[in-house]
């Protein structure tokens, strides 16, 4: 179901009656919350809430037990501390959250509780307000893709989760392969299996 690029400020409770709904696109609206009835759409696995006006994660997400892809880019998120209970509940469901897009928000740090997302492989944190690499990222062992472009980072993003496949570092979208630099890094012995390191250059 695609409802993107409208001017919606609320959603009808009847959405919860769509018991076979798998993918829901609500991007580009003016939503700040979701109807409680949406938690009844228990087969929903992909939810796009990008480009809305949410300041916190909707509590209803915690009941979407098959949710594996969540896009919250382009909202008004500044702190996830109050929303970690939602993410932790999602992490306990059988399908578990795999892809999380938090780009283009106003985040300055990540809660240590993010480590509860034990199956997260794709995390987009680009275009936020991180000045340092959040320490919890080094504990997300299943992580394969991490995007940190467009943040005012002043330190090099090491150490890395050992399985990471693509690590994108600011400040530019033009990429260079820096595997040779990584192999000579003092910390490279800790993560010898890193297949690709991508550090964007001016």
C-alpha positions in Angstrom: 0.0 0.0 0.0 1.5 3.3 -1.1 0.3 6.5 0.5 3.5 8.5 0.1 3.8 12.2 -0.9 0.5 13.4 0.3 -0.4 15.8 3.1 -1.7 13.3 5.6 -1.6 14.3 9.3 -3.6 11.3 10.6 -4.3 7.8 9.4 -7.6 5.9 9.5 -7.9 3.1 12.1 -9.1 0.8 9.3 -5.5 0.3 8.3 -5.4 -2.3 11.1 -7.9 -4.4 9.2 -5.5 -5.0 6.4 -4.3 -8.3 7.9 -2.4 -9.3 4.7 -0.5 -6.0 4.4 3.2 -6.6 4.0 4.6 -3.3 2.9 3.3 0.2 3.8 4.7 3.4 2.4 3.8 6.5 4.4 6.7 8.7 3.3 6.5 12.4 2.5 3.5 13.2 4.7 3.0 15.2 7.9 2.5 12.4 10.4 3.6 12.6 14.0 2.0 9.3 15.2 0.4 6.1 14.0 -3.1 4.8 14.8 -3.1 2.2 17.6 -5.0 -0.1 15.3 -2.0 -0.5 13.0 -0.5 -3.0 15.4 -3.2 -5.4 14.2 -1.6 -5.5 10.7 0.7 -8.3 12.1 2.2 -9.3 8.7 3.7 -5.9 8.0 7.4 -6.4 7.3 8.4 -3.2 5.6 7.4 0.3 6.9 8.5 3.6 5.3 7.9 6.6 7.5 10.5 8.8 5.9 9.9 12.5 5.4 7.3 12.9 8.2 7.4 14.8 11.5 7.9 12.2 14.1 10.1 13.2 17.1 9.9 9.7 18.7 9.4 6.2 17.5 5.7 5.3 17.5 4.9 2.8 20.2 2.7 0.8 17.8 5.9 -0.4 16.1 6.6 -2.7 19.0 3.6 -4.9 18.1 4.6 -5.4 14.5 6.2 -8.7 15.1 7.3 -9.4 11.5 8.9 -5.9 10.9 12.3 -6.3 9.4 12.8 -3.0 7.6 12.1 0.4 9.1 12.7 3.8 7.4 12.5 6.8 9.7 14.8 9.1 7.7 13.9 12.8 7.4 12.0 13.1 10.6 12.6 15.1 13.7 14.4 12.6 15.9 16.9 14.1 18.3 17.2 11.4 20.9 16.3 7.7 20.9 16.6 7.2 24.6 12.9 7.3 25.2 12.3 5.1 22.2 14.6 2.2 23.0 11.8 0.2 24.7 10.1 0.1 21.3 13.3 -1.1 19.5 14.1 -3.6 22.1 10.6 -5.2 21.8 11.0 -5.3 18.0 14.3 -7.1 18.5 12.7 -9.8 20.5 10.2 -10.8 17.8 11.0 -13.9 15.6 11.7 -11.9 12.4 13.6 -9.1 14.1 14.7 -5.8 12.7 17.3 -6.1 10.0 17.4 -2.7 8.3 17.0 0.6 10.0 17.3 4.0 8.3 17.7 7.0 10.7 19.3 9.3 8.2 18.5 13.0 7.9 17.5 13.5 11.5 19.1 15.5 14.3 20.7 12.7 16.3 23.8 13.5 18.3 24.3 10.1 20.0 22.9 6.6 20.2 21.8 4.8 23.3 24.0 1.8 24.4 20.7 -0.2 24.4 20.9 -0.2 20.6 23.0 -3.3 21.1 19.7 -5.2 21.7 19.2 -5.1 17.9 21.2 -8.3 17.6 20.2 -9.0 14.0 20.6 -5.5 12.5 22.7 -5.7 9.3 22.0 -2.3 7.7 22.1 1.0 9.6 22.0 4.4 7.9 23.0 7.3 10.2 24.0 9.7 7.5 23.2 13.4 7.8 22.7 13.7 11.5 24.7 15.6 14.1 27.2 13.1 15.4 30.5 14.6 16.3 31.9 11.3 17.5 31.4 7.7 16.5 28.8 6.3 18.9 30.5 3.6 21.0 27.6 1.2 20.6 28.4 0.8 16.9 31.4 -1.3 17.7 29.2 -3.8 19.4 26.8 -4.4 16.6 28.5 -7.5 15.3 26.0 -8.6 12.6 26.3 -5.1 11.0 27.2 -5.3 7.3 26.4 -1.8 6.1 26.9 1.5 8.0 26.6 5.0 6.5 27.9 8.0 8.5 28.1 10.5 5.7 27.1 14.1 6.3 28.0 14.2 10.0 30.4 16.6 11.6 32.7 13.8 12.7 36.3 14.7 13.7 37.7 11.2 14.4 38.4 8.2 12.3 35.6 5.5 12.5 37.6 2.6 14.0 37.3 0.0 15.4 34.7 -1.6 13.3 32.4 -4.6 13.7 34.3 -7.5 12.3 31.8 -8.6 9.7 31.1 -5.1 8.3 30.9 -5.1 4.5 30.6 -1.5 3.6 31.5 1.4 5.9 30.8 4.9 4.5 32.4 7.8 6.2 31.9 11.5 5.6 32.2 14.1 4.2 31.6 13.4 0.5 29.6 11.0 -1.7 32.6 10.4 -4.0 34.2 7.2 -2.8 37.7 5.8 -2.6 38.8 2.3 -1.6 41.0 2.6 1.4 41.5 -1.1 2.2 45.3 -0.6 1.9 45.1 2.0 4.6 43.1 -0.2 6.8 45.4 -3.1 6.5 48.2 -1.0 7.9 46.1 0.4 10.7 47.2 -0.5 14.3 43.7 -1.9 14.9 43.4 -4.0 11.8 44.6 -7.1 13.6 41.4 -7.0 15.7 39.2 -7.2 12.6 41.2 -9.1 10.0 38.2 -10.2 7.9 37.0 -6.7 6.9 36.2 -7.0 3.2 35.7 -3.4 2.3 36.3 0.0 3.9 34.9 3.1 2.2 36.1 6.5 3.3 34.7 9.4 1.4 37.2 12.0 0.4 37.1 15.7 -0.6 
